[in-house]
Amino acid sequence: MINGEKNIEKPIRWAMVGGGRGSQIGYIHRSAALRDHNFQLVAGAFDIDPERGKDFGIHLHVEPERCYPDYKKLFEEEAKREDGIQAVSIATPNGTHYEICKAALHADLHVVCEKPLCFTTEEAKELEMLAKDKNRVVGVTYGYSGHQAIEQARQMIANTDLGDIRIVNMQFAHGFHSEAVEEQNASTKWRVDPKIVGPSYVLGDLGTHPLYLSEVMLPDMKIEKLMCTRQSFVKSRAPLEDNAYTIMEYDNGAVGTVWSCAVNAGSMHGQKIRVIGSKASIEWWDEQPNQLRYEIQGKPVQILERGMDYLYPEALADDRIGGGHPEGLFEAWSNLYTRFAAAMDAADYGGESSHLWYPGIEAGVEGVRWVENCVRSADNGAVWVDYQ
């Protein structure tokens, strides 16, 4: 159980690039990183507008001289200080992730980056090699994987509670962009601009989330081939898609699907994953994240609740407030930042971190690779392609 006691000896000196006033994601980064005292926010380049960023940083209790106009100045000046930063989180639009992450690694910093890391597998592999050469941790914020029920699902599958895995059905299908909301919303507008968001919209922004959940639950299953079709129902978004279906075949004979959608009118979030085995199935829905549905063939449905003693010990290790109380996305992100901190501390001081799983550079590479293969299939007429 996580109760706020020291996870590492000293908090990691930490900065943010982006995540300023009005950011959709900045606050949850800060809340997650600071909750267990594993990180200390000491610097940042919070906004593309330097004065606005400095004002915001001061209101976060960051010293004015450590509120920088851009990431280059942040890395340069902090490197001169004995108490300079050790890690940085990148919470900027997609098109900037690659250059900032690369610069951070060259500055010998650990990184937590929003996904996608970049737009091509070639760039992603370059970042992966650089991180390994520098012995730096790169965490990717697939925040839903920090929910306790995901760890429970991972352990149930590993212990063959489901039998042989046959089918994995995934979706992230909300309805908030069923109209051209980007015309009035700047924070949505960049998400449908190919110059900023890259070669896809919902495949990268939504579909990679349940895909990573499947990687956590089923770490030994690998995609062999896939087929993808994508549509732009709001025509002004073309060539980017706001709906896509992907079918996959795995190396163990299982099959999988991912429905990625922002035009599922009426749906609040619609992220689900269902894993079907030869003996039983499990299903998790992020709108009811404290529950895992467990269905054994021929028996009544069981609802496994977060925090209860019948869960596997590995799942209970992520618990924060005991059974009966609802935990949410902030707790899930905090669990991931706790893992990031442990891995960073081990890299810096020679500790052991091989037992830790977290969405690292490999997960970032795989997300980019999956999107690239989906786009290749869709743009060639929704054909089957070997997974490259």
C-alpha positions in Angstrom: 0.0 0.0 0.0 1.2 3.5 -0.8 1.0 5.8 2.2 3.4 8.7 1.4 6.5 7.3 3.1 9.8 7.9 1.3 10.1 5.8 -1.9 13.5 7.3 -2.6 16.1 9.0 -0.4 15.8 12.5 -1.8 13.2 14.1 -4.1 14.2 14.4 -7.7 14.7 18.0 -8.8 12.2 18.4 -11.5 11.0 20.9 -14.2 8.2 21.1 -16.7 8.2 22.3 -20.3 4.7 23.4 -21.1 1.7 22.6 -18.8 1.1 26.2 -18.1 -2.1 28.2 -17.3 -5.0 26.7 -19.3 -3.2 23.5 -20.1 -5.5 20.5 -20.2 -2.8 18.2 -18.8 -0.3 20.3 -16.8 -2.1 20.1 -13.4 -2.4 16.3 -13.4 1.4 16.0 -14.1 2.1 18.3 -11.1 -0.4 16.6 -8.8 0.9 13.1 -9.7 4.6 14.0 -9.4 4.4 16.0 -6.2 1.9 13.8 -4.3 4.3 11.3 -2.8 7.2 13.8 -2.4 9.3 11.9 -5.0 9.7 15.0 -7.1 10.3 18.7 -6.3 9.2 21.3 -8.8 12.1 23.8 -9.0 12.1 25.2 -12.6 10.2 25.3 -15.8 9.5 26.8 -19.2 5.7 26.7 -18.8 4.4 28.7 -21.7 5.2 29.7 -25.3 4.7 33.3 -24.0 7.7 33.9 -21.7 6.1 36.5 -19.5 2.9 34.5 -19.1 5.0 31.4 -18.3 7.1 33.3 -15.7 4.0 34.6 -14.0 2.5 31.1 -13.9 5.7 29.6 -12.5 5.8 32.2 -9.7 2.3 31.3 -8.8 3.5 27.7 -8.5 6.1 28.9 -6.0 9.0 28.5 -8.5 11.7 31.1 -8.0 11.4 33.8 -10.7 15.0 33.3 -12.0 14.2 29.6 -12.6 11.1 30.4 -14.8 12.7 30.3 -18.3 11.5 31.6 -21.7 12.0 28.2 -23.5 13.3 24.7 -23.0 16.7 25.5 -24.5 17.4 28.2 -21.9 16.0 25.9 -19.2 18.4 23.1 -19.9 21.4 25.4 -20.5 21.0 27.4 -17.3 20.0 24.5 -15.0 23.1 22.6 -16.2 25.3 25.4 -14.6 23.7 25.0 -11.1 24.9 22.6 -8.5 21.2 22.1 -7.6 20.1 22.0 -11.2 17.2 19.8 -12.4 17.5 16.0 -12.8 14.3 15.4 -14.7 11.8 17.2 -16.9 8.2 16.5 -17.9 7.2 17.5 -21.5 3.5 18.7 -21.7 3.5 20.5 -25.1 1.8 19.8 -28.4 2.8 16.6 -30.2 5.0 18.2 -32.9 7.5 19.4 -30.3 8.0 16.2 -28.3 10.8 14.8 -30.4 13.1 17.8 -30.3 12.5 18.6 -26.6 13.0 15.0 -25.5 16.1 14.6 -27.6 17.5 17.9 -26.1 16.7 16.7 -22.6 18.5 13.4 -23.1 21.5 15.2 -24.4 21.4 17.3 -21.3 21.6 14.1 -19.2 18.0 14.5 -17.9 15.4 11.9 -17.2 12.2 12.6 -19.1 8.5 12.1 -18.7 6.8 12.8 -22.0 3.3 13.1 -23.3 2.6 10.7 -26.1 3.4 10.4 -28.9 7.2 10.6 -28.5 7.5 11.6 -32.1 5.9 10.9 -35.5 8.1 8.1 -37.0 9.5 4.8 -35.8 12.9 5.9 -37.0 12.8 9.0 -34.6 11.4 6.9 -31.8 14.2 4.3 -32.1 16.8 7.2 -32.1 15.4 8.4 -28.8 15.4 4.8 -27.5 19.1 4.4 -28.3 20.0 7.8 -26.9 18.2 7.0 -23.6 20.0 3.7 -23.3 23.4 5.3 -24.1 22.8 8.0 -21.5 21.3 5.6 -19.0 18.3 7.9 -18.7 14.7 6.9 -17.9 12.0 8.1 -20.4 8.5 7.7 -19.0 5.4 8.0 -21.3 2.2 9.1 -19.7 -0.2 6.3 -20.5 -1.9 7.4 -17.3 -4.8 4.9 -17.3 -2.3 2.0 -16.8 -1.7 3.2 -13.2 -5.2 2.0 -12.1 -5.1 -0.8 -9.6 -7.5 -2.9 -11.7 -5.0 -3.0 -14.6 -2.4 -4.7 -12.3 -5.0 -7.1 -11.1 -5.8 -8.0 -14.7 -2.1 -8.5 -15.5 -1.7 -10.9 -12.6 -4.9 -12.8 -13.4 -3.7 -13.4 -17.0 -0.2 -14.3 -15.9 -1.7 -16.9 -13.5 -3.8 -18.4 -16.3 -7.1 -17.5 -14.5 -8.5 -16.9 -18.0 -6.9 -19.9 -19.7 -5.4 -19.4 -23.2 -6.0 -15.9 -24.5 -8.0 -15.8 -27.7 -9.5 -12.3 -28.3 -8.6 -8.8 -27.1 -11.3 -6.1 -27.8 -10.3 -2.5 -27.2 -11.9 0.8 -27.7 -11.5 4.5 -26.8 -14.6 6.1 -28.4 -15.9 9.4 -27.0 -18.4 11.8 -28.6 -17.0 15.2 -27.7 -15.7 15.9 -31.2 -18.7 14.7 -33.1 -18.9 18.3 -34.5 -16.2 20.7 -35.5 -15.5 21.9 -32.0 -12.0 22.9 -33.0 -13.4 25.9 -34.8 -14.0 27.5 -31.4 -11.5 25.6 -29.1 -7.8 26.3 -29.5 -6.8 23.4 -27.4 -8.6 21.1 -29.8 -7.6 22.8 -32.9 -4.0 21.7 -32.8 -5.1 18.1 -32.4 -6.5 18.0 -35.9 -3.6 19.9 -37.6 -1.3 17.4 -39.3 1.7 19.9 -38.9 1.3 19.7 -35.1 -0.3 16.3 -34.4 1.4 14.2 -37.0 0.0 11.5 -39.4 -3.1 10.6 -37.3 -5.7 12.0 -34.9 -7.7 9.4 -33.0 -5.3 6.5 -33.7 -2.5 8.3 -31.8 -4.5 10.4 -29.4 -7.0 7.7 -28.3 -6.2 4.3 -29.7 -2.8 4.0 -28.2 -4.2 4.2 -24.7 -6.1 0.9 -24.7 -3.3 -0.6 -26.8 -0.8 0.1 -24.0 -3.2 -1.4 -21.5 -3.2 -4.6 -23.5 0.6 -4.5 -23.5 0.6 -4.3 -19.7 -1.9 -7.1 -19.3 -0.4 -9.3 -22.1 3.4 -8.5 -22.2 4.3 -11.7 -24.1 1.8 -11.3 -27.0 3.2 -9.6 -30.1 1.3 -8.2 -33.1 2.2 -10.0 -36.4 -0.1 -8.2 -38.8 -2.9 -5.7 -38.8 -5.6 -4.1 -41.0 -6.9 -0.6 -40.5 -9.6 1.6 -42.0 -10.0 5.3 -41.0 -12.6 8.0 -41.7 -13.0 11.7 -41.4 -16.7 12.2 -40.6 -16.1 15.9 -39.9 -14.7 16.6 -43.4 -12.6 19.5 -42.5 -10.3 17.1 -40.5 -9.2 15.2 -43.5 -6.6 13.8 -44.1 -6.7 13.1 -40.3 -9.3 10.6 -39.1 -11.8 11.0 -36.4 -12.8 7.4 -36.5 -10.8 4.2 -37.1 -11.1 0.4 -36.8 -8.0 -1.8 -36.5 -7.9 -5.6 -36.6 -4.8 -7.4 -35.4 -3.4 -10.9 -35.4 -1.0 -11.9 -32.7 1.9 -14.4 -32.7 0.0 -16.8 -30.4 -3.0 -17.1 -32.7 -5.1 -14.6 -30.8 -6.9 -11.7 -32.5 -7.6 -8.2 -31.4 -9.5 -5.0 -32.4 -9.2 -1.4 -31.5 -12.0 1.2 -32.1 -10.5 4.7 -32.0 -13.2 7.4 -32.2 -14.0 11.0 -31.3 -17.4 11.1 -32.9 -19.2 8.5 -30.8 -22.1 10.9 -30.0 -23.3 10.7 -26.5 -20.4 8.7 -25.1 -18.5 10.3 -22.2 -15.2 8.5 -22.6 -15.9 5.0 -23.8 -12.5 3.5 -23.1 -12.8 -0.3 -22.5 -10.7 -3.4 -22.8 -12.0 -6.9 -22.8 -9.6 -9.9 -22.7 -11.2 -13.3 -23.6 -9.6 -16.6 -22.7 -10.5 -20.2 -23.1 -11.9 -20.3 -19.5 -13.0 -16.8 -18.6 -13.0 -13.1 -19.6 -12.2 -9.9 -17.9 -13.4 -6.4 -18.8 -12.3 -2.9 -17.6 -14.1 0.4 -18.4 -12.4 3.6 -17.5 -15.6 5.3 -16.4 -15.9 2.7 -13.6 -12.1 2.3 -13.0 -12.3 0.8 -9.6 -14.0 -2.4 -10.9 -12.9 -5.3 -13.0 -15.6 -7.5 -14.5 -14.6 -11.2 -14.2 -16.8 -13.7 -16.2 -16.1 -17.4 -15.8 -17.9 -19.6 -18.3 -20.9 -21.2 -16.6 -20.8 -19.1 -13.4 -22.3 -15.8 -12.4 -20.5 -12.6 -13.2 -18.1 -11.4 -10.5 -17.2 -7.7 -10.0 -13.8 -7.3 -8.4 -13.5 -4.1 -6.4 -10.3 -2.1 -5.9 -8.6 -2.4 -2.5 -10.1 -5.7 -1.5 -8.1 -8.6 0.1 -9.1 -11.1 -2.6 -7.0 -9.2 -5.2 -3.5 -10.3 -6.0 -0.8 -8.7 -3.8 0.8 -6.9 -6.8 -2.5 -5.1 -7.3 -2.9 -4.2 -3.6 0.6 -2.7 -3.6 -0.9 0.2 -5.7 -3.6 0.8 -3.1 -3.8 4.2 -1.4 -7.0 4.4 0.7 -8.3 0.9 1.2 -11.4 -0.8 -0.2 -14.7 0.9 -0.6 -13.4 4.4 -1.4 -13.2 5.4 -5.0 -9.9 6.2 -6.5 -9.5 8.0 -9.8 -7.2 9.2 -12.5 -5.1 11.4 -10.2 -4.2 8.3 -8.2 -3.4 6.3 -11.3 -1.1 9.0 -12.5 0.5 9.2 -9.1 1.2 5.5 -9.2 3.0 5.9 -12.5 5.1 8.9 -11.2 6.0 6.8 -8.2 7.3 4.1 -10.6 9.1 6.7 -12.7 10.9 8.1 -9.6 12.0 4.7 -8.5 13.4 3.9 -11.9 15.2 7.3 -12.2 16.7 6.9 -8.7 17.9 3.4 -9.5 19.5 4.7 -12.7 21.3 7.5 -10.9 22.5 5.6 -7.8 22.8 2.0 -9.1 19.7 0.5 -7.6 17.6 -2.4 -8.9 14.6 -1.6 -11.1 14.2 -4.7 -13.2 11.1 -5.6 -11.2 9.4 -2.4 -12.1 7.1 -2.1 -15.1 6.0 1.4 -16.3 5.3 3.0 -19.6 8.8 3.6 -20.7 10.7 4.4 -23.9 9.8 1.0 -25.3 6.0 1.8 -24.9 6.6 5.1 -26.6 8.3 3.4 -29.5 5.5 0.8 -29.8 2.8 3.5 -29.8 4.5 5.3 -32.7 5.1 2.0 -34.5 1.5 1.0 -34.2 0.1 4.3 -35.5 2.6 4.1 -38.4 1.4 0.6 -39.4 -2.2 1.6 -39.0 -1.8 4.6 -41.3 0.1 2.5 -43.8 -2.7 0.0 -43.9 -5.5 2.5 -44.1 -3.9 4.7 -46.8 -3.3 1.6 -49.0 -7.0 0.7 -49.1 -7.4 -0.9 -45.6 -5.2 -3.9 -46.5 -3.5 -6.4 -44.2 0.1 -5.4 -43.6 2.9 -7.2 -41.8 3.7 -5.4 -38.6 7.0 -3.6 -39.1 
